[in-house]
Amino acid sequence: MFLPPPDLSSTDAYACFGLHAPAVLTAADGAVLAVGATRPAAALDLIRAAAPGGLVPDRADAAMFRLRWFAYTHPAAPGDPVTRPACPTEDGAFPVLIWRAVDQPAARPHPPLAVAA
């Protein structure tokens, strides 16, 4: 059972990413982050809207999404992490559906197969 996505204005998503509404971000390692989504179908819609004509997951890819919750860390010094793992019910926690870079190759468009003459 999925928890309903919280209203991002009541979470730390703005402190961490400057987000007021669900959005798609790309991590440094190539992972795609659907911030503010708790359901794979909602993440699919967010990613498709953010990347028309680009790398677009299908329903099979949605099974590989990882749901994680994060919150603001109150970094003490420059370079300290801004996010930390959190519990879903923790004050300020926001959900992120993560589509890891290692899971993405199956969704990339494949070149047409050559036909032997």
C-alpha positions, -999 to +999 in steps of 0.1 A: +000+000+000+013+034-009+011+064+014-005+094-002+021+120-014+023+149+010+017+185+001+053+195-006+048+229+010+046+210+043+078+192+038+115+199+035+115+196-003+118+233-007+148+235+018+165+207+000+157+213-037+137+245-039+106+226-050+071+237-043+055+210-065+064+175-076+093+175-100+119+153-118+156+158-110+187+139-122+213+129-097+250+131-104+252+093-110+225+095-137+196+083-115+162+100-121+145+113-090+107+118-091+104+141-060+070+142-044+057+110-059+049+079-038+033+058-067+052+044-097+024+055-121+027+091-108+065+090-112+061+077-148+038+106-156+063+131-141+093+116-160+074+115-193+063+151-189+099+162-181+116+143-210+094+143-241+112+123-268+140+114-244+145+085-220+110+074-211+102+045-188+074+021-194+053+001-169+079-026-166+105+000-156+081+013-129+086-020-110+123-011-106+116+023-089+128+026-053+107+047-029+128+065-003+119+093+021+142+122+028+144+152+051+166+183+056+198+178+075+205+214+086+241+212+072+266+228+095+293+237+069+295+241+031+297+207+015+277+190+042+248+169+029+215+187+026+194+155+027+192+125+049+171+093+049+139+098+069+108+079+080+076+085+060+058+099+090+087+122+102+079+159+102+092+175+070+099+142+052+092+140+015+091+110-009+114+103-038+109+076-063+143+067-076+149+052-110+186+042-108+210+046-137+217+009-137+180+001-143+176+025-172+193+008-202+162-014-208+142+017-214+166+033-239+154+032-275+170+004-294+183+009-329+162-009-356+174-044-364+191-047-398+172-069-423+193-095-441+189-095-478 
